[in-house]
């Protein structure tokens, strides 16, 4: 008799990844497919929701083939995603325009208009107003296109759109609503008060489910393109950072992991009663581990800067892989020949929350090498990580080890730099595929294939590689980190002046 499997899908910022996980919680098959982001002006970022669906269908089919399992063996499907990325649907469930990606900062003026309501927004949501979140994006859309108020029937996040294409059901999960500024964190549901404050029609907001809840089953038309069986249960899903944290075994108060792809998010599991102490520099959202929220610091661009360097500053990007760039950085000296990089290439989330901030390489000279530039990118993003960890330290959340997952965890030079900059040992899990695996585990919990998500997440976590901080290098980096911390306040006025010109 065949053994059951679960499928986990992650709709990331740059690609969809799908995995097939068996009932011993090992990955049997996997697939991935990239898609583009369209940058609009200085602050806009959009994607085609149907790109997510096409990539999902292709990746699920390929992962099932890679695993060598029959569609009838699939017990459940889960979808996680980049967040908060919003899509407006018409009454037939079709997108009314491109999705506004979490990177999109065009709603910052909507936050400024509601500055007087900041305390109430924080009181209800646990998060400060910023265009990173969903509500300012929706408010901006309505201001730019007033007709959407009557034309749109529903708002969904990125995973909600894929779940809708799979099942025909319009839904939201608690982790995504936690990043909306439209939610009541304590109630775990939408807030009518905040919907009115942001001018978002309440009828747009779909039913909210726990991440493990089965919201529907695979429709025949979705089955025909994904290779799944019609009738397969589909769970509500969750935010990619939360899913990656589950895969990394972050299940108890104070457990911390870092996920680097396009961006870097450093997540800490925090008991619900203590989570609101993070209000300010860090963010908070619900977490599928009972009794806990996820407190996190989030940078906008880290791996994305490395990709920019590869694509824009290299004549032949096809031969310049991330592994090659990581190795090249390893040939440059500590401190990158006197360079310090600010990683604010698309503004920044935590801990500075400044949409006008921009990146900078400071210390360039005619002796600066290509290797210095790449190492400066790795060091600058590690300084940003240290800045967020400093904020966690203020909440007594300083980790004894830092678990790293996502594509960035494959960079050996980068991992050692993170350890040396932060002074915290860095661990790479033995099996580290990130969000799609965590999503598969949550799906398994949703259909009762596993009875204790905490136990399974903790038991399957194993250390693959460990990077110890070198005391001498850490001391050298601390001096450079202080320079990094001085740069942003020194350049903030310049960033604002440049923003006015843009």
Secondary structure, DSSP 8 states (H G I E B T S, - for coil): ----EEEEEEE-SSEEEEEEEETTS-EEEEEEEE---EEETTTEEEE-HHHHHHHHHHHHHHHHHHHT--GGGEEEEEEEE-TT-EEEE-TTS-BSS-EE-TT--TTHHHHHHTGGGHHHHHHHHSS---TTSHHHHHHHHHHH-TTHHHH--EEEEHHHHHHHHHHS---EEHHHHTTTTSEETTTTEE-HHHHHHHT--GGGB--EE-TT-EEEE--HHHHHHH---TT-EEE--EEHHHHHHHHTT--STT-EEEEESSSEEEEEEEEHHHHGGGBTTBEEEE-SSTTEEEEEEEES-SHHHHHHHHHHS-S-GGG--HHHHHHHHTTS-TTGGG-EEE--TT-B-TTT-BTT---EEES--TT--HHHHHHHHHHHHHHHHHHHHHHHHTTT---SEEEEESGGGG-HHHHHHHHHHH-SEEEEESS--THHHHHHHHHHHHTTS-S-HHHHHHHH--EEEEE---HHHHHHHHHHHHHHHHHHHHHHHHHHHHHHH-
